């Protein structure tokens, strides 16, 4: 009875097993995971700063944000008061020079007739010819001046140089502007480009016409095809990077100038073509049977099993040991704590 009571009073206690966390990686070919992502900013293929070529007060400005314009469409005009006054003055000067040229020509004809009859000296005849040449030169100069002043009047009109969309407007009607002062920005062209800088560690792996992938933070879960169009040969001193330009080949109206973009580069080594399997050096152990790794079996992150796998290694590369036999692409192997792992041990994936 006493034994029975003691037995009934005891409770069965189960020992809780704590699984060891293990870091792991997936076996792949050499170069198969060499991808890098860099950030940049999207912009249209051609950005044109719009400005007048003369100074004056804006009397008309037909530009609004997002407005679509056609090539040679009138976007703005200046008062052109000084240009018109100069034009009228040049016309008056040309008329005066033309009159002087005609008078000099009549005088030359008269002196030629008198000289041929012996009634005028050679010096008088030569003086008449020189006067006529001077008058002709003055007239030609006045004609060029008229053409220049006509151009100055035309410079008071602003036309769209290309088809595009107005991206910004930085002037108002009745504002006094100077030559070259930007009054607006035109996004011309349909292609979208991304400008970014790459470090020297990867620039030699980037080539013109190389294909890349692009994603935009404003357009979630979508990837666009792109191609590298420009690669700078020199370092930008301000950013300490090499500027490159990427053009998006997929057309999408949702992509707009100024959007933040991420460009994904896939740097594939020539060694990948040889189908070389490479594993990290810290994943390879050694015992009396040779080199080995611990395979991680099971897809449950909370509980998996490690199994010792003998492998044959080759050369040591910058990415790890080349594996000649014993592993397949896609298998998972432990990458830390090999000294404390046992064959068949249950672990927790970390």
Order of alpha helices (4+ residues) and beta strands (2+ residues): alpha-beta-beta-beta-beta-beta-beta-beta-alpha-alpha-beta-beta-beta-beta-alpha-beta-beta-beta-beta-beta-beta-beta-beta-beta-beta-beta-beta
